[in-house]
Amino acid sequence: MTCRCHQQRGEGFAEKYWLPLNTPVLDGEGQVHYLIHKVEEVTRQQQTEADLREEHRRLKGSPGHRAYRFI
């Protein structure tokens, strides 16, 4: 889930990534009694994964790249 939020310092906007987690709490009859909602910011993780994908693409296209298949 992506949320575009205003920066507190400076001008403009910063793109933030959030991971919403919802956990139902059931009563004795198995009915939802409560819903626990937790949101975790994962912006750094998303950026790291994007950087790794880009580096992989860059290395894959380099002249010295060799593909190996392990069986």
A tleap script that builds the chain and sets N, CA, C and O, in Angstrom:
source leaprc.protein.ff14SB
mol = sequence {
  NMET THR CYS ARG CYS HIE GLN GLN ARG GLY
  GLU GLY PHE ALA GLU LYS TYR TRP LEU PRO
  LEU ASN THR PRO VAL LEU ASP GLY GLU GLY
  GLN VAL HIE TYR LEU ILE HIE LYS VAL GLU
  GLU VAL THR ARG GLN GLN GLN THR GLU ALA
  ASP LEU ARG GLU GLU HIE ARG ARG LEU LYS
  GLY SER PRO GLY HIE ARG ALA TYR ARG PHE
  CILE
}
set mol.1.N position { 0.853 -1.167 0.000 }
set mol.1.CA position { 0.000 0.000 0.000 }
set mol.1.C position { 0.898 1.229 0.000 }
set mol.1.O position { 1.839 1.306 0.790 }
set mol.2.N position { 0.626 2.175 -0.862 }
set mol.2.CA position { 1.436 3.377 -0.968 }
set mol.2.C position { 0.680 4.576 -0.414 }
set mol.2.O position { -0.515 4.742 -0.659 }
set mol.3.N position { 1.387 5.398 0.329 }
set mol.3.CA position { 0.802 6.629 0.845 }
set mol.3.C position { 1.751 7.768 0.497 }
set mol.3.O position { 2.940 7.709 0.809 }
set mol.4.N position { 1.239 8.777 -0.131 }
set mol.4.CA position { 2.059 9.938 -0.474 }
set mol.4.C position { 1.819 10.984 0.608 }
set mol.4.O position { 0.710 11.496 0.760 }
set mol.5.N position { 2.857 11.286 1.343 }
set mol.5.CA position { 2.714 12.157 2.515 }
set mol.5.C position { 3.535 13.426 2.363 }
set mol.5.O position { 4.567 13.428 1.691 }
set mol.6.N position { 3.087 14.480 2.973 }
set mol.6.CA position { 3.808 15.749 2.959 }
set mol.6.C position { 4.998 15.667 3.903 }
set mol.6.O position { 4.881 15.161 5.020 }
set mol.7.N position { 6.142 16.167 3.449 }
set mol.7.CA position { 7.319 16.181 4.309 }
set mol.7.C position { 7.147 17.234 5.401 }
set mol.7.O position { 6.566 18.294 5.169 }
set mol.8.N position { 7.647 16.935 6.569 }
set mol.8.CA position { 7.537 17.886 7.669 }
set mol.8.C position { 8.544 19.024 7.516 }
set mol.8.O position { 8.277 20.161 7.903 }
set mol.9.N position { 9.710 18.697 6.943 }
set mol.9.CA position { 10.722 19.727 6.731 }
set mol.9.C position { 11.023 19.799 5.243 }
set mol.9.O position { 11.064 18.776 4.560 }
set mol.10.N position { 11.227 20.978 4.756 }
set mol.10.CA position { 11.477 21.135 3.333 }
set mol.10.C position { 10.170 21.284 2.584 }
set mol.10.O position { 9.099 21.434 3.173 }
set mol.11.N position { 10.289 21.238 1.265 }
set mol.11.CA position { 9.102 21.411 0.437 }
set mol.11.C position { 8.817 20.142 -0.334 }
set mol.11.O position { 9.703 19.315 -0.545 }
set mol.12.N position { 7.587 19.997 -0.749 }
set mol.12.CA position { 7.209 18.878 -1.594 }
set mol.12.C position { 6.642 17.711 -0.826 }
set mol.12.O position { 6.215 17.834 0.322 }
set mol.13.N position { 6.651 16.564 -1.499 }
set mol.13.CA position { 6.064 15.361 -0.951 }
set mol.13.C position { 7.092 14.243 -0.917 }
set mol.13.O position { 8.055 14.254 -1.682 }
set mol.14.N position { 6.889 13.295 -0.044 }
set mol.14.CA position { 7.744 12.111 0.037 }
set mol.14.C position { 6.863 10.890 -0.151 }
set mol.14.O position { 5.781 10.805 0.430 }
set mol.15.N position { 7.318 9.949 -0.956 }
set mol.15.CA position { 6.555 8.722 -1.145 }
set mol.15.C position { 6.889 7.758 -0.014 }
set mol.15.O position { 8.055 7.461 0.246 }
set mol.16.N position { 5.866 7.285 0.641 }
set mol.16.CA position { 6.025 6.361 1.760 }
set mol.16.C position { 5.284 5.073 1.450 }
set mol.16.O position { 4.269 5.082 0.754 }
set mol.17.N position { 5.795 3.969 1.967 }
set mol.17.CA position { 5.152 2.670 1.797 }
set mol.17.C position { 4.759 2.142 3.160 }
set mol.17.O position { 5.535 2.210 4.113 }
set mol.18.N position { 3.541 1.611 3.247 }
set mol.18.CA position { 2.995 1.116 4.497 }
set mol.18.C position { 2.490 -0.302 4.299 }
set mol.18.O position { 1.967 -0.641 3.237 }
set mol.19.N position { 2.645 -1.128 5.320 }
set mol.19.CA position { 2.135 -2.488 5.305 }
set mol.19.C position { 1.041 -2.590 6.364 }
set mol.19.O position { 1.339 -2.625 7.558 }
set mol.20.N position { -0.223 -2.637 5.938 }
set mol.20.CA position { -1.316 -2.756 6.913 }
set mol.20.C position { -1.492 -4.221 7.333 }
set mol.20.O position { -1.482 -5.124 6.497 }
set mol.21.N position { -1.649 -4.434 8.617 }
set mol.21.CA position { -1.866 -5.776 9.164 }
set mol.21.C position { -3.148 -5.757 9.980 }
set mol.21.O position { -3.283 -4.962 10.911 }
set mol.22.N position { -4.081 -6.623 9.638 }
set mol.22.CA position { -5.355 -6.704 10.352 }
set mol.22.C position { -5.504 -8.095 10.958 }
set mol.22.O position { -5.350 -9.101 10.265 }
set mol.23.N position { -5.801 -8.147 12.241 }
set mol.23.CA position { -5.962 -9.411 12.941 }
set mol.23.C position { -7.315 -9.432 13.647 }
set mol.23.O position { -7.566 -8.605 14.523 }
set mol.24.N position { -8.188 -10.369 13.276 }
set mol.24.CA position { -9.482 -10.449 13.954 }
set mol.24.C position { -9.347 -11.103 15.325 }
set mol.24.O position { -8.551 -12.024 15.507 }
set mol.25.N position { -10.129 -10.621 16.283 }
set mol.25.CA position { -10.221 -11.229 17.608 }
set mol.25.C position { -11.632 -11.800 17.699 }
set mol.25.O position { -12.617 -11.064 17.634 }
set mol.26.N position { -11.718 -13.114 17.851 }
set mol.26.CA position { -13.008 -13.790 17.843 }
set mol.26.C position { -13.565 -13.964 19.251 }
set mol.26.O position { -12.810 -14.084 20.216 }
set mol.27.N position { -14.873 -13.976 19.357 }
set mol.27.CA position { -15.518 -14.260 20.637 }
set mol.27.C position { -15.682 -15.776 20.782 }
set mol.27.O position { -15.201 -16.535 19.941 }
set mol.28.N position { -16.344 -16.204 21.819 }
set mol.28.CA position { -16.515 -17.625 22.099 }
set mol.28.C position { -17.297 -18.377 21.032 }
set mol.28.O position { -17.186 -19.599 20.934 }
set mol.29.N position { -18.077 -17.675 20.242 }
set mol.29.CA position { -18.875 -18.305 19.187 }
set mol.29.C position { -18.192 -18.248 17.823 }
set mol.29.O position { -18.756 -18.673 16.815 }
set mol.30.N position { -16.977 -17.721 17.806 }
set mol.30.CA position { -16.238 -17.648 16.546 }
set mol.30.C position { -16.563 -16.428 15.708 }
set mol.30.O position { -16.146 -16.338 14.554 }
set mol.31.N position { -17.306 -15.487 16.276 }
set mol.31.CA position { -17.647 -14.260 15.564 }
set mol.31.C position { -16.586 -13.197 15.845 }
set mol.31.O position { -15.988 -13.167 16.920 }
set mol.32.N position { -16.369 -12.337 14.874 }
set mol.32.CA position { -15.393 -11.262 15.062 }
set mol.32.C position { -15.914 -10.305 16.122 }
set mol.32.O position { -17.000 -9.737 15.997 }
set mol.33.N position { -15.116 -10.141 17.165 }
set mol.33.CA position { -15.493 -9.258 18.270 }
set mol.33.C position { -14.722 -7.938 18.166 }
set mol.33.O position { -15.275 -6.866 18.413 }
set mol.34.N position { -13.458 -8.028 17.802 }
set mol.34.CA position { -12.602 -6.865 17.622 }
set mol.34.C position { -11.758 -7.082 16.380 }
set mol.34.O position { -11.612 -8.202 15.892 }
set mol.35.N position { -11.209 -5.990 15.883 }
set mol.35.CA position { -10.264 -6.060 14.794 }
set mol.35.C position { -9.053 -5.228 15.196 }
set mol.35.O position { -9.157 -4.019 15.403 }
set mol.36.N position { -7.917 -5.884 15.304 }
set mol.36.CA position { -6.684 -5.179 15.651 }
set mol.36.C position { -6.040 -4.739 14.350 }
set mol.36.O position { -5.741 -5.564 13.487 }
set mol.37.N position { -5.829 -3.445 14.210 }
set mol.37.CA position { -5.263 -2.871 12.990 }
set mol.37.C position { -3.899 -2.285 13.325 }
set mol.37.O position { -3.774 -1.450 14.220 }
set mol.38.N position { -2.891 -2.723 12.608 }
set mol.38.CA position { -1.531 -2.241 12.827 }
set mol.38.C position { -0.965 -1.840 11.470 }
set mol.38.O position { -1.179 -2.534 10.476 }
set mol.39.N position { -0.254 -0.738 11.429 }
set mol.39.CA position { 0.370 -0.275 10.194 }
set mol.39.C position { 1.860 -0.123 10.447 }
set mol.39.O position { 2.282 0.498 11.423 }
set mol.40.N position { 2.649 -0.702 9.549 }
set mol.40.CA position { 4.101 -0.646 9.675 }
set mol.40.C position { 4.672 0.073 8.464 }
set mol.40.O position { 4.329 -0.261 7.330 }
set mol.41.N position { 5.535 1.054 8.686 }
set mol.41.CA position { 6.175 1.744 7.571 }
set mol.41.C position { 7.292 0.857 7.014 }
set mol.41.O position { 8.169 0.413 7.755 }
set mol.42.N position { 7.252 0.604 5.715 }
set mol.42.CA position { 8.245 -0.268 5.070 }
set mol.42.C position { 8.926 0.449 3.907 }
set mol.42.O position { 9.362 -0.189 2.949 }
set mol.43.N position { 9.016 1.776 3.992 }
set mol.43.CA position { 9.610 2.567 2.915 }
set mol.43.C position { 11.050 2.147 2.652 }
set mol.43.O position { 11.436 1.960 1.498 }
set mol.44.N position { 11.838 1.998 3.688 }
set mol.44.CA position { 13.242 1.632 3.508 }
set mol.44.C position { 13.374 0.255 2.867 }
set mol.44.O position { 14.218 0.062 1.992 }
set mol.45.N position { 12.559 -0.694 3.284 }
set mol.45.CA position { 12.587 -2.042 2.714 }
set mol.45.C position { 12.222 -2.002 1.226 }
set mol.45.O position { 12.880 -2.648 0.411 }
set mol.46.N position { 11.185 -1.252 0.872 }
set mol.46.CA position { 10.769 -1.142 -0.526 }
set mol.46.C position { 11.868 -0.515 -1.375 }
set mol.46.O position { 12.114 -0.961 -2.496 }
set mol.47.N position { 12.531 0.517 -0.852 }
set mol.47.CA position { 13.608 1.171 -1.599 }
set mol.47.C position { 14.798 0.236 -1.776 }
set mol.47.O position { 15.411 0.202 -2.843 }
set mol.48.N position { 15.127 -0.520 -0.733 }
set mol.48.CA position { 16.228 -1.478 -0.825 }
set mol.48.C position { 15.941 -2.545 -1.864 }
set mol.48.O position { 16.821 -2.902 -2.647 }
set mol.49.N position { 14.710 -3.063 -1.879 }
set mol.49.CA position { 14.341 -4.078 -2.866 }
set mol.49.C position { 14.397 -3.511 -4.283 }
set mol.49.O position { 14.840 -4.196 -5.204 }
set mol.50.N position { 13.955 -2.274 -4.465 }
set mol.50.CA position { 14.021 -1.639 -5.785 }
set mol.50.C position { 15.474 -1.440 -6.212 }
set mol.50.O position { 15.810 -1.650 -7.377 }
set mol.51.N position { 16.332 -1.038 -5.283 }
set mol.51.CA position { 17.758 -0.868 -5.590 }
set mol.51.C position { 18.391 -2.196 -5.988 }
set mol.51.O position { 19.186 -2.246 -6.927 }
set mol.52.N position { 18.045 -3.275 -5.280 }
set mol.52.CA position { 18.593 -4.591 -5.611 }
set mol.52.C position { 18.126 -5.071 -6.986 }
set mol.52.O position { 18.907 -5.648 -7.742 }
set mol.53.N position { 16.854 -4.833 -7.310 }
set mol.53.CA position { 16.355 -5.208 -8.640 }
set mol.53.C position { 17.097 -4.443 -9.732 }
set mol.53.O position { 17.461 -5.019 -10.757 }
set mol.54.N position { 17.319 -3.165 -9.518 }
set mol.54.CA position { 18.034 -2.350 -10.500 }
set mol.54.C position { 19.478 -2.823 -10.652 }
set mol.54.O position { 19.984 -2.919 -11.770 }
set mol.55.N position { 20.132 -3.114 -9.550 }
set mol.55.CA position { 21.516 -3.611 -9.601 }
set mol.55.C position { 21.564 -4.952 -10.324 }
set mol.55.O position { 22.489 -5.197 -11.098 }
set mol.56.N position { 20.583 -5.824 -10.087 }
set mol.56.CA position { 20.526 -7.109 -10.761 }
set mol.56.C position { 20.373 -6.916 -12.269 }
set mol.56.O position { 21.045 -7.587 -13.052 }
set mol.57.N position { 19.497 -6.005 -12.675 }
set mol.57.CA position { 19.320 -5.722 -14.105 }
set mol.57.C position { 20.606 -5.175 -14.713 }
set mol.57.O position { 20.981 -5.541 -15.826 }
set mol.58.N position { 21.278 -4.296 -13.972 }
set mol.58.CA position { 22.522 -3.699 -14.469 }
set mol.58.C position { 23.598 -4.769 -14.647 }
set mol.58.O position { 24.277 -4.810 -15.673 }
set mol.59.N position { 23.750 -5.629 -13.649 }
set mol.59.CA position { 24.766 -6.674 -13.723 }
set mol.59.C position { 24.433 -7.719 -14.778 }
set mol.59.O position { 25.324 -8.242 -15.448 }
set mol.60.N position { 23.161 -8.019 -14.921 }
set mol.60.CA position { 22.736 -9.010 -15.907 }
set mol.60.C position { 23.071 -8.550 -17.325 }
set mol.60.O position { 23.350 -9.375 -18.195 }
set mol.61.N position { 23.045 -7.253 -17.558 }
set mol.61.CA position { 23.339 -6.719 -18.877 }
set mol.61.C position { 24.805 -6.437 -19.119 }
set mol.61.O position { 25.178 -6.025 -20.217 }
set mol.62.N position { 25.655 -6.652 -18.109 }
set mol.62.CA position { 27.079 -6.357 -18.271 }
set mol.62.C position { 27.747 -7.423 -19.135 }
set mol.62.O position { 27.297 -8.569 -19.154 }
set mol.63.N position { 28.832 -7.058 -19.864 }
set mol.63.CA position { 29.512 -7.998 -20.762 }
set mol.63.C position { 30.071 -9.225 -20.053 }
set mol.63.O position { 30.144 -10.294 -20.659 }
set mol.64.N position { 30.462 -9.109 -18.813 }
set mol.64.CA position { 31.054 -10.236 -18.090 }
set mol.64.C position { 30.050 -11.159 -17.437 }
set mol.64.O position { 30.440 -12.112 -16.762 }
set mol.65.N position { 28.767 -10.903 -17.619 }
set mol.65.CA position { 27.732 -11.703 -16.958 }
set mol.65.C position { 27.610 -13.075 -17.604 }
set mol.65.O position { 27.558 -13.199 -18.828 }
set mol.66.N position { 27.566 -14.086 -16.776 }
set mol.66.CA position { 27.329 -15.448 -17.243 }
set mol.66.C position { 26.182 -16.028 -16.447 }
set mol.66.O position { 26.123 -15.883 -15.226 }
set mol.67.N position { 25.290 -16.671 -17.128 }
set mol.67.CA position { 24.148 -17.306 -16.459 }
set mol.67.C position { 24.499 -18.751 -16.125 }
set mol.67.O position { 24.972 -19.497 -16.983 }
set mol.68.N position { 24.270 -19.134 -14.896 }
set mol.68.CA position { 24.512 -20.504 -14.468 }
set mol.68.C position { 23.198 -21.121 -14.054 }
set mol.68.O position { 22.345 -20.465 -13.456 }
set mol.69.N position { 23.048 -22.374 -14.373 }
set mol.69.CA position { 21.848 -23.102 -13.961 }
set mol.69.C position { 22.281 -24.239 -13.074 }
set mol.69.O position { 23.088 -25.076 -13.479 }
set mol.70.N position { 21.759 -24.278 -11.881 }
set mol.70.CA position { 22.089 -25.339 -10.942 }
set mol.70.C position { 20.960 -26.347 -10.904 }
set mol.70.O position { 19.786 -25.988 -10.813 }
set mol.71.N position { 21.325 -27.588 -10.975 }
set mol.71.CA position { 20.328 -28.681 -10.960 }
set mol.71.C position { 20.509 -29.492 -9.701 }
set mol.71.O position { 19.780 -30.459 -9.479 }
savepdb mol mol.pdb
quit
